[in-house]
Amino acid sequence: MNAPVTSSLLRPALDESHLDWLEEEAIFILRETAAAFERPALLFSGGKDSCVVLRLAEKAFKRHAGTQVDGTARFAGRLPFPLLHVDTGHNFPEVIAFRDRRVAEMGERLVVAHLEDSIARGTVRLAHPLESRNGHQTVTLLEAIEEHRFDLLIGGARRDEEKARAKERIFSHRDAFGQWQPKEQRPELWTLFNTLVKPGEHMRAFPISNWTELDVWLYIERERIPLPPLYYSHPRGVVRRRGLLVPVTEVTPPASGETVETLPVRFRTVGDMTCTCPVESDAADAADVVAETLQVTVSERGATRMDDRTSDASMERRKKEGYF
């Protein structure tokens, strides 16, 4: 009979040398984007994956300028592209505050595309005020691409997140309508990338495609990457709904008959408040999260995203329409 293995026993034997290879690959991809495209942008929401890609971009294009008292690395210079965020208006306030603070610290240019502007233009119509805006982000994103003439967007999507994302190439071609066609993806043999696009088309690039959730947290711990406080344990009012812990907010109020509980929780992923749920956790820092991640059996989106539970093909359908 096998004895139970705790995370404290697993962690000392964990080989982290592969992080150097993943980092090198990601930096190579980022430099390819800067060399091959005229108007790229880096998608930055303040989430953990985009924070990792941002750190990788600093290493790819900036000069290391020492270490701060808390052990965080400092970099000098500017990135060769702006940062882009699609703000649904239903983002967690803590994440928006972190996003603005981080961008100000770095001195980078941030382009914010507001879904509220799409609603005002009439290009997005909501069925009711509290409807999830997550899926509607596609319209605002494509409008931002057209307005700023971006020919490539760098994102933090990973293949381990979800079935549709597992099909995605590192350089993902999008047609003149911003659509993704999985059967028309280009081969990527020996890290040779076909980056040619016709007028009106664009690309999406995913430097951390080959990373896992565990890799991301190991890298966050190693690099001391700052994150919004939602990623670590904190008390929050939640209700239990369809097997998930739904945070109680102004856009996700408790339904009649539901009991509000205050539990120690953290978010494995952050996004629109109407579809993002936390998990119970006492993890207070990145090392604690690594220990928890070693034991999880459900992907972060499967455990926390209500929008991905509508059907097995929900993400693929949205990606074909132009989603991240």
C-alpha positions, -999 to 999 in steps of 0.1 A, spaced: 0 0 0 14 34 -10 19 59 17 5 94 11 31 119 -2 28 155 11 40 186 -7 67 191 19 83 158 7 78 166 -29 93 201 -30 129 193 -20 132 169 -50 116 192 -75 140 199 -104 136 236 -115 164 236 -140 138 234 -169 128 270 -160 160 282 -177 151 264 -209 115 278 -208 128 313 -201 153 311 -230 126 299 -254 102 326 -244 128 354 -248 137 340 -282 100 342 -292 96 378 -279 127 389 -298 112 373 -330 80 393 -325 100 426 -323 120 417 -354 92 404 -376 63 428 -369 59 466 -372 33 473 -346 32 447 -318 16 451 -284 18 430 -252 -16 421 -236 -13 430 -200 -42 425 -176 -23 424 -143 -29 386 -141 -1 362 -132 5 350 -167 8 385 -182 30 395 -153 54 366 -162 54 376 -199 61 412 -188 91 400 -168 103 380 -197 99 410 -220 120 431 -195 148 404 -197 145 403 -235 147 441 -242 159 459 -211 192 462 -192 194 447 -157 199 476 -133 204 458 -100 182 444 -72 159 462 -48 159 456 -10 130 431 -13 150 410 -39 130 422 -69 151 428 -100 152 463 -116 155 469 -153 164 501 -172 151 511 -207 118 509 -225 100 480 -242 98 482 -280 60 480 -279 31 493 -258 10 473 -233 -27 467 -241 -56 458 -218 -92 453 -226 -111 466 -196 -146 450 -193 -157 474 -165 -162 443 -144 -126 437 -135 -116 432 -98 -106 467 -85 -75 452 -68 -62 440 -102 -69 473 -120 -50 492 -91 -21 468 -94 -21 471 -133 -18 509 -131 8 509 -103 30 484 -121 28 503 -154 37 535 -136 67 519 -119 80 507 -152 73 539 -171 57 520 -200 29 531 -223 -5 514 -215 -34 514 -240 -67 506 -224 -96 496 -246 -129 500 -226 -158 477 -233 -180 506 -221 -169 525 -252 -181 496 -274 -214 496 -256 -217 534 -262 -209 529 -299 -236 502 -301 -211 475 -312 -217 456 -280 -253 451 -267 -259 435 -233 -290 414 -226 -291 428 -190 -267 451 -170 -252 422 -150 -246 399 -179 -211 386 -181 -189 408 -203 -162 383 -208 -173 370 -242 -179 406 -254 -143 415 -249 -136 401 -284 -154 431 -301 -135 456 -280 -102 439 -287 -107 438 -325 -117 474 -324 -85 483 -306 -65 463 -331 -81 482 -360 -77 516 -342 -41 512 -333 -32 491 -364 -16 464 -343 -2 435 -364 7 412 -335 -6 408 -300 16 390 -274 -4 370 -248 1 348 -218 -21 318 -229 -7 284 -221 -15 250 -237 -22 233 -204 -51 257 -196 -78 244 -218 -85 220 -247 -88 247 -274 -56 264 -262 -38 231 -264 -44 232 -302 -28 267 -306 5 273 -322 30 297 -307 24 321 -336 -14 320 -342 -26 335 -375 -58 355 -374 -77 364 -406 -90 398 -417 -120 393 -394 -98 385 -364 -109 349 -365 -88 318 -356 -91 288 -379 -76 257 -362 -74 237 -395 -54 265 -411 -26 269 -386 9 270 -399 35 243 -390 62 252 -366 91 229 -371 126 234 -356 114 268 -341 109 282 -376 79 305 -376 60 318 -406 51 353 -395 38 367 -429 4 384 -428 -16 400 -455 -31 435 -451 -59 434 -424 -46 402 -409 -27 399 -377 -9 374 -354 -12 364 -318 21 352 -302 22 331 -270 57 329 -255 47 307 -226 27 282 -246 48 253 -233 47 264 -196 24 248 -170 6 264 -141 34 250 -119 61 264 -141 45 298 -138 44 297 -100 79 284 -98 91 313 -120 71 338 -100 87 325 -68 122 325 -83 120 359 -99 100 375 -70 74 388 -95 49 411 -79 12 401 -83 -22 414 -72 -31 403 -37 -60 383 -49 -36 355 -59 -28 348 -22 -51 338 6 -75 364 19 -109 364 36 -138 369 11 -175 365 11 -186 338 -13 -217 317 -21 -216 281 -33 -231 277 -67 -228 248 -92 -198 234 -73 -179 267 -74 -173 295 -49 -188 326 -64 -174 358 -50 -200 382 -37 -195 415 -55 -218 443 -68 -221 425 -102 -224 390 -86 -248 394 -57 -261 363 -39 -293 349 -53 -324 344 -32 -318 315 -7 -281 315 -10 -260 318 21 -230 341 21 -199 325 38 -166 342 46 -137 319 37 -100 321 32 -96 319 -6 -73 328 -34 -77 331 -71 -59 308 -95 -68 331 -124 -83 365 -125 -107 380 -151 -142 393 -153 -158 392 -119 -190 377 -133 -172 344 -143 -141 341 -122 -142 321 -89 -117 316 -61 -107 284 -44 -103 277 -7 -67 282 3 -43 292 31 -14 299 6 1 332 18 30 334 -8 44 319 -40 61 290 -22 28 280 -6 10 282 -40 37 260 -55 30 234 -28 -7 235 -34 -3 234 -72 17 202 -69 -14 185 -55 -42 198 -77 -60 176 -102 -82 201 -119 -69 228 -143 -72 264 -132 -99 272 -157 -118 241 -150 -118 248 -113 -125 285 -114 -142 297 -146 -180 296 -150 -179 306 -186 -159 275 -196 -185 252 -181 -212 261 -206 -199 235 -230 -167 216 -239 -164 238 -270 -171 272 -254 -134 284 -255 -129 272 -291 -160 289 -303 -149 322 -287 -113 319 -301 -128 314 -336 -146 347 -331 -114 365 -321 -110 359 -284 -76 359 -267 
